[in-house]
Amino acid sequence: MRNGYSICFGEQGNKIAKWRVSKKKIILYDVKTIQDQAIRDMSGSIKKVTACFNPSTIYADIGVFTSISEDATQAHIRSTIDSLGLFTSDYSIAFKKLEDIDKIRARFSYLAVPKRDIVKVNLLDDKTTVLSTLCPIEAALAKAVSIRDNRAAVIVYEDPDNLRIIGSKGATVFFARTVSKKEAFDPLNDMKSNLEETMSFMESEYGETVANIYVAGIKETPLESEKPVIPIEIPGLQNVSKGEEQYPELVGSIFASDYDFSPASFQETRNYKSVSKYSIGVSTAMMILGIIFLFFSMLNIHNARTYRAMADVALEQYTQDVNKLEKNYESFVKENPSSGNQVNLSRLILDFQNEPKLYNILTRIIRSVPSDVYIRKISIRRPEVKQAGPRPRAKSSNENKPKYSTSTKTFNVDIEGNIFGPYRDAKKRFLGLVSAIDKVYPGGKADFNYGKSDARFILDLKVEK
């Protein structure tokens, strides 16, 4: 997704901004805080969303669980959380795999939040809104920090009601604690103790030494630490709204892909839209290919009609020439009834009339060739005259005899052509061609050779009257 809306659902109001990615810049604009009803009113116009939410309580941990399937992993994690007795009401789980242990186990990072904390997402229309991710604000902040710093860090986020302490490395949440300003006796001391506990926990449990402490939010509570305390700054961020706030929770949710708590109805819409885009892309590609194939088909049809017209013209011309020859012969016989060559000429004419007619041969062959088989060459030859015995030394009148027989009832016909397409299709069409030709002129020989993308064939026929 290259543009859309980013929303951070909160108790005191909901932050919303439009965003787009341009080259290496992240541009935020129209940043504002609105109430629930405003989101409900504009939900019909919000089509693409990334979102985070402020859970009232959150549990984060890393452990080894079964990795046979996603359902098995979730059941194993839920069993572990249930054994701790942390939640008195129904809760949701999101997790991501860190590394494989063996074929059936892996190390996972997981978060658990009460289900009531994610219901605000239902202010959006689950039928029209593509919700790419819905993560806790802790995961969004971890992702925002990781854009610039992939080392272990502690993040302190303050809003009017809570102080959130997050231990993270990269985009992975190791530890999370929420301090309520209203319920805590001394929020400042509670924050310091939780901060020290988080750093100690990450070093002792995971061997991760915290490099920096990042702060975000309203920053009302003073923070002192031996570690560098710096605000979250996101490289390449351009906020074109009033003010120079970074809004790391909004930017982090744009790029967060882990710990997705999206309800099933939003997941179905997201999957449907993804499949629709894929289907549209495939349909467009197939339509383009269809147009290309149609163009070549029309071109081949045009060429085939041109060649058939040329063949018809040639056959017509041949028929006319034969008719002229017969008329000339009849005229010659009438004018020269006593010619000494009349008998020989008559025999030649009779031999010629008894020969197979070329236009009949071509017509039968052309009609037997399927439309998807291309003929390159048809050769028709008279059989060669066999020489009887050894050649005499003295020059004989037989040396002037023609090489080919002038009196024959058979012709040798060679057909050369191409068949385009995959091997199986080409072979199938070739066998169909052989079968069709064999019905007209049986007993021929066939040769089939397949190259890189097409087949070449030669048919050797003996045509008899």
C-alpha positions as CSV (number, residue, x, y, z in Angstrom):
1,M,0.0,0.0,0.0
2,R,1.5,3.4,-1.0
3,N,-1.1,5.7,0.5
4,G,-4.2,5.7,2.7
5,Y,-5.2,6.7,6.2
6,S,-3.4,6.0,9.5
7,I,-5.5,5.9,12.7
8,C,-4.6,5.6,16.4
9,F,-7.7,4.7,18.4
10,G,-7.6,6.2,21.9
11,E,-9.9,6.8,24.9
12,Q,-9.7,10.6,24.8
13,G,-9.9,10.8,21.0
14,N,-8.6,9.2,17.8
15,K,-5.7,10.5,15.9
16,I,-6.1,10.3,12.1
17,A,-3.9,11.3,9.2
18,K,-3.6,10.9,5.5
19,W,-0.3,9.6,4.3
20,R,1.6,8.6,1.1
21,V,5.0,7.3,0.3
22,S,6.9,9.3,-2.3
23,K,10.3,7.9,-3.3
24,K,12.1,7.6,0.1
25,K,9.8,10.1,1.9
26,I,6.9,9.4,4.2
27,I,4.4,12.3,3.9
28,L,1.8,12.9,6.6
29,Y,-0.9,15.5,6.1
30,D,-4.4,16.5,7.5
31,V,-3.3,15.2,10.9
32,K,-6.1,15.7,13.5
33,T,-7.8,14.3,16.5
34,I,-11.5,13.4,16.1
35,Q,-14.1,11.6,18.1
36,D,-15.8,8.2,17.5
37,Q,-18.8,9.6,15.7
38,A,-16.6,11.5,13.2
39,I,-14.9,8.3,12.3
40,R,-18.2,6.6,11.9
41,D,-19.5,9.4,9.6
42,M,-16.4,9.3,7.3
43,S,-16.0,5.5,7.3
44,G,-17.6,5.2,3.9
45,S,-14.9,7.3,2.3
46,I,-12.0,5.6,4.1
47,K,-10.9,2.7,1.8
48,K,-7.3,1.9,2.9
49,V,-6.3,2.0,6.5
50,T,-3.4,1.1,8.8
51,A,-4.3,1.4,12.5
52,C,-3.1,1.0,16.1
53,F,-5.0,1.0,19.4
54,N,-4.3,1.8,23.1
55,P,-4.9,-1.3,25.1
56,S,-5.9,-0.9,28.7
57,T,-3.5,-3.7,29.6
58,I,-1.1,-5.8,27.6
59,Y,1.1,-8.9,28.1
60,A,4.2,-9.4,26.1
61,D,6.6,-12.3,26.2
62,I,8.9,-14.6,24.2
63,G,8.7,-18.4,24.5
64,V,9.2,-21.7,22.7
65,F,5.9,-23.2,21.3
66,T,4.8,-25.8,18.8
67,S,5.2,-24.7,15.2
68,I,3.2,-27.5,13.5
69,S,0.5,-25.0,12.4
70,E,-0.8,-21.5,13.2
71,D,-3.8,-22.9,15.1
72,A,-1.6,-25.2,17.2
73,T,0.8,-22.3,18.0
74,Q,-2.1,-20.1,19.1
75,A,-3.6,-22.9,21.3
76,H,-0.2,-23.5,22.9
77,I,0.3,-19.8,23.7
78,R,-3.3,-19.4,25.0
79,S,-2.7,-22.4,27.3
80,T,0.4,-20.7,28.7
81,I,-1.4,-17.4,29.3
82,D,-4.4,-19.1,30.9
83,S,-2.1,-20.9,33.3
84,L,-0.8,-17.5,34.5
85,G,-4.3,-16.2,35.2
86,L,-3.6,-12.7,33.8
87,F,-6.9,-12.0,32.1
88,T,-10.3,-12.1,33.8
89,S,-12.2,-11.5,30.5
90,D,-11.8,-12.8,26.9
91,Y,-8.6,-11.7,25.2
92,S,-6.9,-11.9,21.8
93,I,-3.4,-13.1,20.8
94,A,-1.0,-12.1,18.0
95,F,2.4,-13.6,17.5
96,K,5.4,-13.8,15.2
97,K,8.1,-16.4,14.7
98,L,11.6,-15.4,15.7
99,E,13.5,-18.6,14.9
100,D,13.0,-22.4,14.5
101,I,14.2,-24.7,17.3
102,D,13.6,-27.9,15.4
103,K,11.0,-29.4,13.0
104,I,8.1,-29.0,15.4
105,R,9.1,-26.1,17.7
106,A,10.1,-22.5,17.3
107,R,10.7,-19.4,19.4
108,F,7.8,-16.8,19.2
109,S,7.2,-13.3,20.4
110,Y,3.6,-12.8,21.3
111,L,1.2,-10.1,22.7
112,A,-2.1,-10.5,24.4
113,V,-4.8,-7.8,25.0
114,P,-8.4,-7.8,26.1
115,K,-10.9,-8.1,23.3
116,R,-12.8,-5.1,24.4
117,D,-9.8,-2.9,23.6
118,I,-10.0,-3.6,19.9
119,V,-13.8,-3.0,19.4
120,K,-13.2,0.6,18.3
121,V,-12.1,-0.7,14.9
122,N,-15.7,-1.5,14.2
123,L,-16.3,2.2,13.7
124,L,-15.0,1.5,10.3
125,D,-17.0,-0.3,7.6
126,D,-15.7,-3.9,7.4
127,K,-17.3,-4.4,4.0
128,T,-15.5,-1.6,2.2
129,T,-12.4,-0.8,4.3
130,V,-9.2,-2.6,3.5
131,L,-7.5,-2.8,7.0
132,S,-3.9,-3.8,6.3
133,T,-3.0,-4.1,10.0
134,L,-4.4,-3.4,13.5
135,C,-1.6,-3.5,16.1
136,P,-1.2,-2.3,19.7
137,I,0.5,1.1,20.0
138,E,3.4,-0.7,21.6
139,A,4.1,-2.6,18.4
140,A,3.7,0.6,16.3
141,L,6.2,2.5,18.4
142,A,8.7,-0.4,18.3
143,K,8.4,-0.4,14.5
144,A,8.9,3.4,14.4
145,V,12.1,3.2,16.4
146,S,13.4,0.3,14.3
147,I,13.2,2.4,11.1
148,R,16.3,4.3,12.5
149,D,17.7,2.1,15.2
150,N,17.6,-1.7,15.3
151,R,19.4,-2.1,18.6
152,A,17.8,-3.0,21.9
153,A,15.9,0.0,23.3
154,V,13.3,1.1,25.9
155,I,10.4,3.3,24.7
156,V,8.4,5.5,27.0
157,Y,5.1,6.8,25.6
158,E,3.0,9.1,27.6
159,D,-0.7,10.1,27.0
160,P,-3.1,11.9,29.4
161,D,-4.0,8.7,31.1
162,N,-1.1,6.3,30.9
163,L,2.7,5.8,30.8
164,R,3.7,2.9,28.6
165,I,7.1,1.3,29.0
166,I,8.2,-1.0,26.1
167,G,11.3,-3.1,25.7
168,S,12.1,-3.8,22.1
169,K,14.7,-4.7,19.6
170,G,14.0,-4.1,15.9
171,A,10.3,-4.4,15.5
172,T,10.0,-7.1,18.2
173,V,8.3,-6.3,21.5
174,F,10.2,-8.1,24.4
175,F,8.4,-6.5,27.3
176,A,5.5,-4.1,27.9
177,R,4.1,-2.5,31.0
178,T,1.3,0.2,31.4
179,V,1.3,2.6,34.4
180,S,-2.1,4.3,35.0
181,K,-1.6,7.9,36.1
182,K,-5.0,7.9,37.8
183,E,-4.5,4.7,39.8
184,A,-0.8,4.9,40.6
185,F,0.1,6.5,44.0
186,D,3.3,8.0,42.6
187,P,3.4,7.7,38.7
188,L,7.0,9.1,38.5
189,N,8.5,6.5,40.9
190,D,6.4,3.7,39.3
191,M,7.8,4.8,35.9
192,K,11.4,4.8,37.1
193,S,11.0,1.3,38.7
194,N,9.4,-0.1,35.6
195,L,12.1,1.4,33.5
196,E,14.8,-0.1,35.5
197,E,13.0,-3.5,35.6
198,T,12.6,-3.5,31.8
199,M,16.3,-2.8,31.2
200,S,17.3,-5.4,33.8
201,F,14.8,-8.0,32.4
202,M,16.0,-7.6,28.8
203,E,19.7,-8.0,29.9
204,S,19.2,-10.9,32.2
205,E,16.6,-12.9,30.2
206,Y,17.6,-12.2,26.7
207,G,21.2,-10.8,26.9
208,E,20.1,-7.6,25.3
209,T,21.8,-4.4,26.6
210,V,19.7,-1.3,26.1
211,A,21.4,1.3,24.0
212,N,19.0,4.3,24.2
213,I,15.7,5.3,25.8
214,Y,13.2,6.8,23.4
215,V,10.4,9.1,24.5
216,A,7.2,10.1,22.7
217,G,3.8,11.4,23.4
218,I,3.0,14.5,25.6
219,K,6.2,14.1,27.7
220,E,4.8,15.7,30.8
221,T,6.5,13.4,33.3
222,P,10.3,14.1,33.7
223,L,12.6,11.2,32.9
224,E,16.1,10.8,34.2
225,S,18.4,7.9,33.3
226,E,22.0,6.9,32.8
227,K,21.1,5.9,29.3
228,P,20.7,8.6,26.6
229,V,17.1,9.8,26.5
230,I,16.1,11.0,23.0
231,P,12.8,11.6,21.2
232,I,11.7,9.3,18.5
233,E,12.7,10.7,15.1
234,I,11.8,9.0,11.9
235,P,14.1,9.5,8.9
236,G,12.4,10.6,5.7
237,L,9.2,11.8,7.5
238,Q,7.7,15.0,6.2
239,N,4.7,16.4,8.1
240,V,3.0,19.0,6.0
241,S,0.4,19.7,8.7
242,K,0.8,22.4,11.2
243,G,3.5,21.7,13.8
244,E,6.6,19.5,13.6
245,E,5.4,16.4,15.6
246,Q,6.6,13.1,14.4
247,Y,3.5,11.1,15.4
248,P,5.5,7.8,15.7
249,E,2.4,5.8,16.5
250,L,0.8,6.8,13.2
251,V,4.0,6.2,11.1
252,G,4.8,3.0,13.0
253,S,1.4,1.5,12.2
254,I,1.9,2.3,8.5
255,F,4.9,-0.1,8.3
256,A,4.0,-2.5,11.1
257,S,3.2,-6.0,9.7
258,D,3.6,-8.0,12.9
259,Y,1.1,-8.5,15.8
260,D,-2.0,-8.1,13.6
261,F,-5.2,-8.1,15.7
262,S,-7.6,-7.4,12.8
263,P,-11.1,-8.9,13.3
264,A,-12.0,-11.8,11.0
265,S,-14.5,-9.7,9.0
266,F,-11.8,-7.2,8.1
267,Q,-9.4,-10.0,7.2
268,E,-12.0,-11.5,4.8
269,T,-12.4,-8.1,3.1
270,R,-8.6,-7.7,2.9
271,N,-8.2,-11.2,1.3
272,Y,-11.1,-10.6,-1.0
273,K,-9.6,-7.3,-2.3
274,S,-6.2,-9.0,-2.7
275,V,-7.6,-11.8,-4.7
276,S,-9.7,-9.3,-6.8
277,K,-6.6,-7.3,-7.7
278,Y,-4.8,-10.5,-8.6
279,S,-7.8,-11.7,-10.7
280,I,-8.0,-8.3,-12.4
281,G,-4.3,-8.5,-13.3
282,V,-4.6,-12.0,-14.6
283,S,-7.7,-11.1,-16.6
284,T,-6.0,-8.1,-18.1
285,A,-3.0,-10.2,-19.1
286,M,-5.2,-12.9,-20.6
287,M,-7.2,-10.2,-22.5
288,I,-4.0,-8.7,-23.9
289,L,-2.8,-12.2,-24.9
290,G,-6.2,-12.9,-26.5
291,I,-5.9,-9.7,-28.6
292,I,-2.4,-10.7,-29.7
293,F,-3.5,-14.2,-30.7
294,L,-6.6,-12.8,-32.4
295,F,-4.3,-10.4,-34.4
296,F,-2.0,-13.3,-35.5
297,S,-5.1,-15.5,-36.3
298,M,-6.6,-12.8,-38.5
299,L,-3.2,-12.3,-40.2
300,N,-2.9,-16.1,-40.8
301,I,-6.5,-16.3,-42.1
302,H,-5.7,-13.4,-44.5
303,N,-2.5,-15.1,-45.7
304,A,-4.3,-18.5,-46.1
305,R,-7.0,-16.8,-48.2
306,T,-4.4,-15.1,-50.3
307,Y,-2.5,-18.4,-50.9
308,R,-5.8,-20.2,-51.7
309,A,-6.8,-17.5,-54.2
310,M,-3.4,-17.7,-55.8
311,A,-3.8,-21.5,-56.0
312,D,-7.2,-21.2,-57.5
313,V,-5.9,-18.7,-60.1
314,A,-3.0,-21.1,-60.9
315,L,-5.4,-24.1,-61.3
316,E,-7.7,-22.1,-63.5
317,Q,-4.8,-21.0,-65.7
318,Y,-3.6,-24.6,-65.9
319,T,-7.0,-25.9,-66.9
320,Q,-7.2,-23.2,-69.6
321,D,-3.7,-24.2,-70.9
322,V,-4.8,-27.9,-71.1
323,N,-7.9,-27.0,-73.0
324,K,-5.9,-24.9,-75.4
325,L,-3.5,-27.8,-75.9
326,E,-6.3,-30.2,-76.7
327,K,-7.9,-27.8,-79.2
328,N,-4.5,-27.3,-80.9
329,Y,-4.1,-31.0,-81.2
330,E,-7.5,-31.5,-82.7
331,S,-6.9,-28.7,-85.1
332,F,-3.5,-30.2,-86.0
333,V,-5.0,-33.7,-86.7
334,K,-7.7,-32.3,-88.9
335,E,-5.2,-30.2,-90.9
336,N,-2.5,-33.0,-91.2
337,P,-4.4,-36.3,-91.4
338,S,-1.5,-38.1,-93.2
339,S,1.3,-36.8,-91.0
340,G,3.9,-39.4,-90.2
341,N,4.2,-38.1,-86.6
342,Q,0.5,-38.4,-86.0
343,V,0.7,-41.8,-84.4
344,N,3.5,-40.7,-82.1
345,L,1.8,-37.5,-81.2
346,S,-1.5,-39.3,-80.6
347,R,0.3,-41.7,-78.2
348,L,1.9,-38.7,-76.4
349,I,-1.5,-37.1,-76.0
350,L,-3.1,-40.3,-74.9
351,D,-0.3,-40.8,-72.4
352,F,-0.7,-37.2,-71.2
353,Q,-4.5,-37.7,-70.8
354,N,-3.9,-40.8,-68.8
355,E,-1.6,-39.1,-66.3
356,P,-2.8,-37.9,-63.0
357,K,-3.9,-34.3,-63.3
358,L,-1.8,-31.8,-61.4
359,Y,-4.7,-29.6,-60.4
360,N,-6.5,-32.6,-59.0
361,I,-3.4,-33.6,-57.0
362,L,-3.0,-30.1,-55.6
363,T,-6.7,-29.7,-54.9
364,R,-6.9,-33.0,-52.9
365,I,-3.8,-32.2,-50.9
366,I,-4.9,-28.6,-50.1
367,R,-8.3,-29.8,-49.0
368,S,-6.8,-32.5,-46.8
369,V,-4.5,-30.1,-44.9
370,P,-5.9,-28.8,-41.6
371,S,-6.1,-25.0,-41.0
372,D,-3.4,-25.1,-38.3
373,V,-0.8,-26.8,-40.5
374,Y,1.4,-24.7,-42.7
375,I,2.6,-25.9,-46.1
376,R,5.9,-24.5,-47.3
377,K,6.5,-26.5,-50.4
378,I,4.8,-29.1,-52.6
379,S,7.1,-30.8,-55.2
380,I,5.6,-33.1,-57.9
381,R,8.1,-35.2,-60.0
382,R,7.9,-37.8,-62.7
383,P,9.6,-41.0,-61.9
384,E,13.1,-41.4,-63.3
385,V,13.7,-43.7,-66.3
386,K,15.7,-46.7,-65.3
387,Q,18.7,-47.5,-67.5
388,A,18.9,-51.2,-68.5
389,G,22.4,-52.7,-68.5
390,P,25.8,-51.1,-68.7
391,R,26.3,-47.9,-70.7
392,P,27.9,-48.7,-74.2
393,R,31.0,-46.9,-75.4
394,A,29.6,-45.8,-78.7
395,K,27.2,-42.9,-78.7
396,S,23.7,-44.2,-79.0
397,S,20.5,-42.5,-79.8
398,N,19.3,-43.5,-76.3
399,E,21.5,-40.7,-74.9
400,N,19.0,-38.2,-76.2
401,K,16.2,-39.8,-74.4
402,P,14.7,-37.8,-71.5
403,K,15.8,-38.5,-67.9
404,Y,12.2,-38.7,-66.8
405,S,9.4,-40.8,-68.2
406,T,7.0,-39.1,-70.6
407,S,4.5,-41.9,-70.1
408,T,3.5,-42.6,-66.6
409,K,0.5,-43.2,-64.4
410,T,2.3,-42.2,-61.2
411,F,3.9,-39.1,-59.8
412,N,6.2,-38.6,-56.8
413,V,4.9,-35.9,-54.5
414,D,6.9,-34.3,-51.6
415,I,5.1,-32.1,-49.1
416,E,7.2,-29.9,-46.7
417,G,5.7,-27.8,-43.9
418,N,5.7,-26.5,-40.3
419,I,3.4,-27.0,-37.3
420,F,3.8,-24.4,-34.5
421,G,3.1,-25.1,-30.9
422,P,4.2,-27.4,-28.0
423,Y,5.5,-30.9,-28.9
424,R,2.3,-32.8,-28.0
425,D,0.0,-30.5,-29.9
426,A,2.3,-30.5,-32.9
427,K,2.6,-34.3,-32.9
428,K,-1.2,-34.7,-32.6
429,R,-1.8,-32.3,-35.5
430,F,0.8,-34.0,-37.6
431,L,-0.8,-37.4,-37.1
432,G,-4.1,-35.8,-38.1
433,L,-2.5,-34.5,-41.3
434,V,-1.0,-38.0,-42.1
435,S,-4.4,-39.6,-41.5
436,A,-6.2,-37.1,-43.8
437,I,-3.6,-37.4,-46.6
438,D,-3.6,-41.2,-46.3
439,K,-7.3,-41.3,-47.1
440,V,-6.6,-39.6,-50.4
441,Y,-3.2,-41.0,-51.3
442,P,-2.4,-44.1,-49.2
443,G,1.0,-45.7,-48.7
444,G,3.1,-42.6,-48.3
445,K,6.1,-42.1,-46.0
446,A,6.3,-39.4,-43.3
447,D,9.2,-37.7,-41.5
448,F,8.6,-35.5,-38.3
449,N,11.2,-33.4,-36.5
450,Y,10.5,-31.1,-33.6
451,G,12.8,-28.0,-33.0
452,K,12.7,-25.4,-30.2
453,S,9.2,-24.1,-30.9
454,D,7.9,-25.8,-34.0
455,A,7.9,-29.0,-35.9
456,R,9.0,-29.6,-39.5
457,F,7.7,-32.5,-41.5
458,I,8.1,-34.1,-45.0
459,L,5.5,-36.4,-46.6
460,D,6.7,-38.6,-49.5
461,L,3.7,-39.7,-51.6
462,K,3.2,-41.8,-54.7
463,V,0.2,-40.5,-56.6
464,E,-1.5,-42.9,-59.1
465,K,-4.4,-42.3,-61.4
